């Protein structure tokens, strides 16, 4: 017999149902709590004792992953000066 005693009132448990295909659906409030948006990936860490830990998968890697991210999405070409001005306005909270 296993018993789980939780002393912290902020800790909540959600029960999920597994379909015949081995799939589960997370409730909206669970996804929001985990910071998971539609299309995001999740990680499941398998722990001893038949337990697991679910968390949002965060992208790893360097800045080079974003190079070319917007290529072909606009016809506007900005100069370095225009980019620097936009960056300065962004840091200053201006649009």
GROMACS elastic network, one bead per residue, 0.5 to 0.9 nm:
[ bonds ]
;  ai    aj funct       b0    kb
    6     9     6  0.73464   500
    6    11     6  0.72547   500
    6    12     6  0.88375   500
    7    10     6  0.89328   500
    7    11     6  0.83807   500
    8    11     6  0.57678   500
    8    12     6  0.89797   500
    9    12     6  0.75669   500
   14    26     6  0.87227   500
   14    27     6  0.85933   500
   14    30     6  0.77282   500
   16    24     6  0.63897   500
   16    25     6  0.68896   500
   16    26     6  0.69904   500
   16    27     6  0.85835   500
   17    23     6  0.82230   500
   17    24     6  0.59824   500
   17    25     6  0.74824   500
   18    21     6  0.77704   500
   18    22     6  0.55886   500
   18    23     6  0.54556   500
   18    24     6  0.50069   500
   18    25     6  0.80867   500
   19    22     6  0.51838   500
   19    23     6  0.52356   500
   19    24     6  0.64662   500
   20    23     6  0.74372   500
   26    29     6  0.82585   500
   26    30     6  0.62542   500
   26    31     6  0.64933   500
   27    30     6  0.53125   500
   27    31     6  0.64629   500
   27    32     6  0.87533   500
   28    31     6  0.52000   500
   28    32     6  0.61753   500
   28    33     6  0.86099   500
   29    32     6  0.50046   500
   29    33     6  0.60680   500
   29    34     6  0.86255   500
   30    33     6  0.50413   500
   30    34     6  0.62606   500
   30    35     6  0.85740   500
   30    36     6  0.86385   500
   31    34     6  0.51002   500
   31    35     6  0.60362   500
   31    36     6  0.50697   500
   31    37     6  0.71187   500
   31    56     6  0.88997   500
   32    36     6  0.60303   500
   32    37     6  0.75697   500
   33    36     6  0.77691   500
   34    54     6  0.84996   500
   34    55     6  0.63278   500
   34    56     6  0.62066   500
   35    55     6  0.85772   500
   35    56     6  0.66342   500
   36    39     6  0.84041   500
   36    40     6  0.60463   500
   36    41     6  0.77221   500
   36    42     6  0.76853   500
   36    55     6  0.84544   500
   36    56     6  0.58824   500
   36    57     6  0.85808   500
   37    40     6  0.54730   500
   37    41     6  0.86361   500
   38    41     6  0.87049   500
   40    56     6  0.75881   500
   40    57     6  0.75099   500
   40    58     6  0.88845   500
   41    56     6  0.64180   500
   41    57     6  0.53936   500
   41    58     6  0.80045   500
   42    54     6  0.68461   500
   42    55     6  0.57294   500
   42    58     6  0.83534   500
   43    53     6  0.79597   500
   43    54     6  0.56698   500
   43    55     6  0.53942   500
   43    56     6  0.60502   500
   43    57     6  0.53345   500
   43    58     6  0.89241   500
   44    52     6  0.63247   500
   44    53     6  0.55436   500
   44    55     6  0.67286   500
   44    56     6  0.89158   500
   45    51     6  0.86215   500
   45    52     6  0.54368   500
   45    53     6  0.50429   500
   45    54     6  0.64994   500
   45    55     6  0.83976   500
   46    50     6  0.75197   500
   46    51     6  0.63117   500
   46    53     6  0.66497   500
   46    54     6  0.89934   500
   47    50     6  0.64857   500
   47    51     6  0.50359   500
   47    52     6  0.51318   500
   47    53     6  0.72337   500
   48    51     6  0.60581   500
   48    52     6  0.80734   500
   49    52     6  0.88596   500
   55    58     6  0.89145   500
   61    64     6  0.78698   500
   61    65     6  0.68747   500
   62    65     6  0.61049   500
   62    66     6  0.84221   500
   63    66     6  0.59299   500
   63    67     6  0.74218   500
   64    67     6  0.53848   500
   64    68     6  0.89400   500
   65    68     6  0.83533   500
   65    69     6  0.79818   500
   66    69     6  0.51504   500
   66    70     6  0.83976   500
   67    70     6  0.80516   500
   67    71     6  0.85449   500
   68    72     6  0.86456   500
   69    72     6  0.88788   500
   69    73     6  0.88719   500
   70    73     6  0.54954   500
   70    74     6  0.75731   500
   71    74     6  0.73812   500
   72    75     6  0.73080   500
   74    77     6  0.81692   500
   78    81     6  0.79504   500
   78    82     6  0.58209   500
   78    83     6  0.63731   500
   79    82     6  0.51419   500
   79    83     6  0.62907   500
   79    84     6  0.86261   500
   80    83     6  0.50603   500
   80    84     6  0.60748   500
   80    85     6  0.85369   500
   81    84     6  0.50890   500
   81    85     6  0.61260   500
   81    86     6  0.86276   500
   82    85     6  0.50669   500
   82    86     6  0.61948   500
   82    87     6  0.86086   500
   83    86     6  0.51018   500
   83    87     6  0.61621   500
   83    88     6  0.86358   500
   84    87     6  0.50297   500
   84    88     6  0.61501   500
   84    89     6  0.86319   500
   85    88     6  0.51104   500
   85    89     6  0.62178   500
   85    90     6  0.85688   500
   86    89     6  0.51226   500
   86    90     6  0.60993   500
   86    91     6  0.87171   500
   86    94     6  0.88973   500
   86    95     6  0.80956   500
   87    90     6  0.50075   500
   87    91     6  0.62798   500
   87    92     6  0.85959   500
   88    91     6  0.52287   500
   88    92     6  0.62034   500
   88    93     6  0.86787   500
   88    94     6  0.85330   500
   89    93     6  0.61395   500
   89    95     6  0.63601   500
   90    93     6  0.50950   500
   90    94     6  0.56358   500
   90    95     6  0.66280   500
   91    94     6  0.75818   500
   92    95     6  0.88913   500
